[in-house]
Amino acid sequence: MIEYIALFATYTAWAALVYKSTRISILILPLLFPLYLIRFDIAGMPLYFVEGLIVISAIPVFYKLLRGDHEILEKNTVSKILYLAKSPFLAKRGPFVDFAKSPFLPITLFVLGSLIGAAIVPNESYQHALGILKSWVIIPLIYFFILYRTIKTKEDLQFVLYSYVASAFFMSLMALFQAVSGHYITIDSRASGPFESANYLAMYIAPALVFAGVRVLQTFIHGPAESAAVRINSFERRIYLSGMVSIIFVALILTQSYGGVLGVFATIFFYIIYEKFKVKDKRSSLFLTKLIAFVCVVVVLGTVLVAALNVEKFQNLVKFNEHTSIGTRLEIWEVGAKLVIQSPLLGAGLGEYENAYTQRATELLGHAPYEPIRLHSHNLYMETWINAGIIGITAFLWIVVLAFVHAKKTAILLSAESRQIMVAASMMLVYILLHGFIDIPFWKNDLALLFWMIMAVLFSFPVSSKRA
């Protein structure tokens, strides 16, 4: 009873903040993403704390959309629903008036694929599938809509992005405390912050490391911000961001997530190559050349050092036919691939990989698997196909391509500082896509929110920017 009273008081306080400043409540939400771990039940339906915050923040946004458009009052019920779905993209910026350039269609298809995935699961899995649909699809998309409608200035962009970075920073501090004190919550003694798996922490903080790391590099490549209104001393920004980068990087190392670490290095290297081809200043070009050489040397020396130290986890990376991390992963991928091949149109159903693996792994592999239970397929694209069928994976890739195309086309409209922010945000998406080949940095409450936050940021450009 006390818990529900505290919950009611918290939601009431949040509603007061929303009433006072809907904008602030929406922009600061990424700071609170990890609070999805707080779960409660209402009338037998599981709900997560952050979901309530998002719904409360969304109410005034959709109310204003309805109230501000008189035409909608004359539409029939079906048209109203379609209008509400499209409305976040209409009457805001030129590109989104053109339906073909709007992410509305692929997002609608993604939801459709997820709905079909939820509909085809066995009866005993129906409630679980509906929970995934609510928490991993619908709620994150609601946040995407309201965030897109809210972002209007460059300061808004920085507010929401640094709210997330601050969240990752606090999670990293928790991981460092676990390492220093030895108070781990995982059975394998890996830093995991508040999460039940160290990989979950790695996938949550790594995009923040990429964003902050790119922003630090930009201070060397491009110098300080050009706008007097948001001008930050270049040296101070390097110090602050470098401190955060250091803490988050150490925390990432402590998770012992090779996928997370390699994903970050690959993304940073990709960014350096990108800048190498774009930059025209000779001094910056020389700096990038030296940086590329330095990264290559570090990677080679790091690989040799780890191999020389005979680190067991590293040695296991080449043991494909044994009960090792890579051996298990290959079996997981094989099961996932065969599930896709057997049902390429509809997939296996929303959240059904675990059941399919448990019940059919021996049949699909031709032998007993190393691990009798696995939660997911450890591949973003395979998992999306399994969950939402060919409609879902097509829509997902469509949205990603649209985001990059939109970013490229609007780059010319941006000031130098805004363009740097857009590039840094784009690198976060690049990281998710790269890490997605060996894990699933998407199908989870906070990770889905993070993905759609990045999408809202990218589709929000250009905002209040002068032509460079």
N, C-alpha and C positions, 0 to 999 in steps of 0.2 A: 504493500500500500504506500509506504514511504517513497519507494522508487517511482511510482506513478505520479505522486504529488510533486516530486522533484522534476520529473519529466514535464509535467504540465507547466510548472513554473518556468522551466528553461524555454519551452516553446512559446510561452507568453512573452518572455523577455525578447526572444527572437522576433516575434510578431511586432513588438514595439519598435525594434530596430528597423524592420521592413517598412513599417508605417512612417518612421522618421526619415529613412533613406533606403529605398529599395535598391538603388544603385550600389551602395556600400555593401549591403547584405549579399548581393549576388557576386560582387567582385571578390569578397573576402572568403567565400565558401571553399575555395581550394585549400585554404589553411586548415579546414576542418574535415577534409576527405577521410583521414584515418579514423575518424569517429564513427564510421560505418560499423566498426567493431562492436559498438553498443547496440544490442539487439533486444527487442521486447515483443510481446504478443498482444494484439488487440483482437478480441473475439476469435481467437484461434489463428489469426493471420500474423505471420512474422513480419515485423517492420524493423527498419534500421534507422538509427537516430538521424543520420544525415538526410535520409529520404524525407523526413518530416520538415527539415530546414529548407530543402529545395522546394517542396510543395508550397510551404508558406510563402517563400520568396516569389514563387511563380504566380500566385493568386492576383496580385495587383497588375502584373504584366499582361496577363490574358484578359483581365477585367478592362484594362485600358484599351486593348485591341478591340474588344467587343463594343465598348462604349464610344470609342473614337471613330467608328465606321458605321454610318447610318444605313448603308446599303445592306449590311449583313442582316439587319432586322427583317428584311423582306425575303431573305433566302429560306429555302426549305431546310429541314433538319440535316439531310445528307450534305447539302451545300455548305451549311454552317460548319460541319465537322471538317470538310475539305478546306474551307477558308481558314479555319483555325490552324490547320496543319501547314498551310502555305504562308499564313500571315507573317511569321517571323522573318520571311525573306522578301516581303513585298514593301513597297513604299519606303525603302530605306536608302538603297543605293542602286545606281543604274544597272549594273550587271545582273542583279537579282530580279529586276522587272522582266527580264528575258527568261522565260521558264526553262529553256534549254540549257542555260548556264547556271541554273540554280541547283543546289544539292537536294532540293525537295524530292525529285523523282527517285534518285538512288536511295535516299533515306526511307522513303515510303516502301520501296522494294525490300530494303533491309528489314524493316518492321514486318512486312508481309512474309518474308522468308522465316523470320523468327516465330511468327504466329503459326505458320504451317508446321514448323519444327515442334512447337508446343502441342499442336493438335494431334500429331502422329505418335506421340509417346504412349507406352502402355498405361493402363489405368492406374497402376500402382505408382507410376512416376509423374502423374499429371500435376499434382500439387507442387512437386519439386520444379517441374518445367515452368509452371506459372510464376513461381518465385523468381526464377532466373529471368523470365520475360519482364517482370516488374523491375527487379533490382539492377539487372545488367543491360537492359535495352530501353525500357520506357523512361525510367527516372533519369538516366544519363542524357537521353535525348531531350527531355524537358529542360535539363540544365543547359544543354547546348542552345536550345531555342532562346531561353531567357537571357543567357550570356551574350549571344549574338545581338539581341535587341538592345542590350544595355551598353555595350562597348561603343563609345562615340568619339573618344579622344585617344591620343597616344598615351596619356597618363592612365587611362582606364586599362589599356593593354598591359602596361608595366605593373599596374596594381594587381591584376589577376595573376600574371605570370610570377611575380615575386611573392604573392601569397602562397602559391604552390611551392616555390623554392624554399620559403620559410618553413613550410610544413615538412618538406624533405629534410631540411636542416635539423629540425627538432627530432624527427625519427632517427636521424644519424647520431645525434647526441645520445639518444636512448641506447642505440647499438653500441656506442663507445663505452657507455656505463656498463653494459652487460659484459663487454670484453674485459674491462678493468676489474670489475667485481667478481666475475665468474658466475653471475646469476643469469644463466641462459634459460630460455623457456623451450628450447628445442632439444630433442634427445641426442642430436649430433653435435651439440655445443658450438653452434654457429650463431653469430649475431643476427637477430631477426627483428629487433625493436619490439613492437607490440604484436607482430604477426606470428602466426603459427608455423610459418616456414621462412627460412632465410631468403629463399628465392623471391618470395613475395615482397620483402623489404628491398631487395636488389632491383626488382622491376619497378618499384614505386619511386626510389630515389635516383635511379640512373638518368632518367630524362632531365631531372633538375641539375644533375652534374653536367650533362651535355649543355644545357642552356647557359648555366653560369660560366662554364668553361669557355664556351664560344664568346660570351660577352667579355670575358677577360681578354681573350685573344684579339677581339675587335678593338680594344683600347690600344693595343700595340700596332695593329694593322691600319686602323683608320683614325686613331686619335680620339679626342674627347667629343662629346655630343655637340652638334652645331647650333642647336636651338637654345637661345638664352633662357627661355622659360623653364627648360628642363635640364639645363647644363649642369653636369656633375664633374667635379675635378677628376681628371683622368687618373691621377696617382691614387686618390682616395678610393675611386671605384675599383681599381686594381687590388688595393689592400682589402677592402671589404669582401669583394667577390672571391678573391684568392683564398681568404680565410674560410669562406663557406665551401669553396671547391675542395679545399684540403680536408675539412671535416667530413664532407659527404664522400669523398674518394676513399678515405680511410675506412669509413663505415661500409662502403661497397666491397672493399678488400676483405673486411671481416666477415662478410656474408659468405665468402668463399664461392661466390657464383661466377664461374668462368664465363658463362654466357653473358652476364651483366657487364663484366669487366671488358671482355672482347668487344661487346656491342658498343660500349662507350669509346674505346680506342678506335674502332673502325669508323664510328661516326665522326669523331674529331679529325681523323685522318682524311675522311671524305670532305669535311668542311675546309681543311687546309688546302686540299687539291682544288676545291671549288674557288677559293680565294686566289689561289695561284694563277688560275686562268682568267679571273675577273679583274684583279688589281692591275693598275697601270703605273703606279708610283714605283720607281726603281728601288728605293730604300725598303719599301714594304715587300717587294718581290724578293729581294735578297733575304729579308727576314724569314719569309715563308720557305725559301729554299733551304735555309739552315734548319728551320723547324722540321721540315720533311725529313731531312737527313738525321736529325736528332731522334725523331720518333722511330725511324727505321732501326737505328742503332739500339735504342732502348728495347724495342720489341725483340730483336735478335738476342741481345745480351740477357734479357729477362727470360726468354725461352731456354737458352743454354743454362742459365743459373738454376732455374726450376728443375730442369732435367738432371743437372749435376747433383742437386740436393736430393734426388730420388724421391720427390714428393709423390706419395702414393696415388693421390687423386690425378696427378698429371700422368703418371705411368699408366693408369687405368684407361686413359683416353685412346690407347692403341690396342686395347684388349677387347676386340669386337665380339668374340664368341665366348665370353665369360660373363659371370654375374657381376658386371661392373656398371658404372654409370652409363658409359657409351653402349655397352651390350644391351642393357635394359632399355635405353632410349631407342635403339634400332628396332627392338621388338615392339615398342609402343608405336613407333612410326609405321611399322609394317601392318599392325592391326588397324591403325587409322586409315592407311591407304586402301586396305582391302574393304573397309566399311564404306569408303567413298566410292570405290569401284562397284560394289554391290548395289549401292543406292545413290547414284550420282545426281539425280534430280531433286529428291527430297532430303537426302542425308539420313542420318540415323535417328534424329530427333533432338530437341533442345536439352542439353545436359545428359545425353544418353551414352556418351563415350564410356563412362565408368561401368555402367551396367553391361554394355556390349563387351567390354574388355573382360570383365569378371566372368561372364557367362560363355563367351565364345573365343577367348584368346587361344585356348588349346586347339580348337577347331581351325581357326584362321592361320595359326602358326605351324600347325602340324606336330607340335610338341608342347609340353607344359612350359609356360612362360617363367622367366626368372622371378618375376613379381606377380603374385596372384591378383592384386588390386592396384589399379592406377586410376587417378582421378580424371586425367585429361591426356590429350595426344601430344603435348609438348611441341606443337606447331600451330601458330596463329591461323594460318591459311587453311590447314587441314581441319582444325577445330571449328572454324567458321563454316566450312563446307558441311561438316558433320552436323552441326547445330542447326543451320539455316538453309541447307541445300544449295543448289547451284544459284538460286535467286539471291541468297544471302551473300555468298562469296563474290558473285558478280557485282552486287550493289556495293559491297565493302571496297573492292578494288576501284570501282567507279568513283566513289566518294574521295578516295585517296588521290586518284589521278586529277580529279576536279580541283582538289585543294592545291596541288602543286601547279597546275595550269593557271589557276586564279592568282597564286602568288607570283608566278613569272610575269603574267600580263599586267599586274598592278604595280610591279616593282618600279616601273618608270614614273609612276605618279607619286612616289613617296619621297620624303626628305631622306637625307642620308641616315639620320638616326632611326627613323621608322623602318627603313630598309634593313638596317642591322638587326633590329628587333625581330622583323619578319624572318630573316635568315636564321637567327638563333632559334626561333619557334619552329621553323621548318626542320631544323636539325633534330629537334625532339621527336618529330614524326619519323624522320629517317631512322633514328635509333629504334623506335618501336617496330618498324618494318624489318630492320635487320635482326633484332633479337627475336622477332616473331618466327624466324626460321627454326629456332631450337627451343622456344618456349612460347607462352601465351600471355603477353603483356596487354591483354584486352578483356578477356572473358572473366571478369571479376569486378565487384562493386566499385572499388576505388580506381582500378585501372581503366574501367570503362568511362568513369567520370573524367579521368585524366585525358583519355583519348579524345573525347568530345569537347573538352575544354580547349585542347590544342586546335581542333577543327574550328571551333567558334572564333578563336584568335586569328587563324589564317584567313577565314572567310570574312573577317571584319575589316581587313585592309581593302582600300585605303581609308584611313580615318583622320580627319582634320590635318591632313599633311599637305605641305607645299611641294610643288614640283622641284625636284633636286636641281 
